[in-house]
Amino acid sequence: MSDTIHVESTVAIKTIIDSNTMLGDILSDPQKAPLVQELLQKMQEGLGGLGAAEILGEGAGKMFAEMMKYIPYICRSCT
């Protein structure tokens, strides 16, 4: 016999961020997303305020956003 059950948790699971955590995983957490958004903003400022589309051409913004999801989050001040 087998069956499928669905469980709704009433407890929020604490996300642990380390050097193996992908930026996309952090962006999907509403409480932690501002950490990554601030990092991405600083990266854009480092490019002279230019976005990926201005540097790489049309369609690059979406490609850049998708690529950033799979980059590990490295924060020296977080440990």
C-alpha positions in Angstrom: 0.0 0.0 0.0 1.1 3.5 -0.6 -0.4 7.0 -0.6 0.7 10.6 -0.9 0.4 13.0 2.0 1.0 16.8 2.1 2.3 18.5 5.1 2.1 22.2 5.8 4.7 23.4 8.3 3.9 26.0 10.9 7.6 26.5 11.6 9.9 28.5 9.4 13.1 26.7 8.6 16.2 28.8 9.1 18.3 29.0 5.9 22.0 28.6 6.4 24.1 30.7 4.0 27.6 29.5 3.3 30.1 29.6 0.4 28.1 26.8 -1.4 24.7 28.7 -1.3 23.6 29.8 -4.7 22.5 33.4 -5.2 19.2 32.2 -6.7 18.5 30.3 -3.4 19.0 33.4 -1.4 16.9 35.5 -3.9 14.0 33.0 -3.4 14.0 33.7 0.4 12.0 36.9 1.0 13.9 37.7 4.2 17.4 37.1 2.7 16.8 38.5 -0.8 17.8 42.1 0.1 21.4 40.8 0.9 21.8 39.6 -2.7 20.0 42.6 -4.2 22.4 44.9 -2.5 25.3 42.9 -3.8 24.0 43.0 -7.3 23.4 46.7 -7.1 27.0 47.2 -6.0 28.2 45.1 -9.0 26.2 47.3 -11.3 27.6 50.4 -9.8 31.1 48.9 -10.3 30.3 48.7 -14.0 29.8 52.4 -14.1 26.1 52.2 -13.6 25.6 50.3 -16.8 23.4 47.3 -16.9 24.2 44.0 -18.7 22.1 45.1 -21.7 24.2 48.2 -22.3 27.4 46.2 -22.0 26.6 42.9 -23.7 23.7 43.9 -26.0 20.0 43.2 -26.3 18.7 40.1 -24.3 21.8 40.1 -22.1 19.8 41.3 -19.1 17.8 38.1 -18.8 20.8 36.0 -19.5 22.8 37.8 -16.8 19.9 37.4 -14.3 19.7 33.7 -15.0 23.4 33.2 -14.8 23.6 35.0 -11.4 21.2 32.5 -9.8 23.9 29.8 -10.1 26.8 31.7 -8.7 27.8 30.9 -5.1 27.3 33.6 -2.5 30.7 34.6 -1.1 30.5 37.1 1.8 33.7 37.5 3.8 31.9 39.5 6.6 29.1 36.9 7.0 31.2 34.2 8.7 
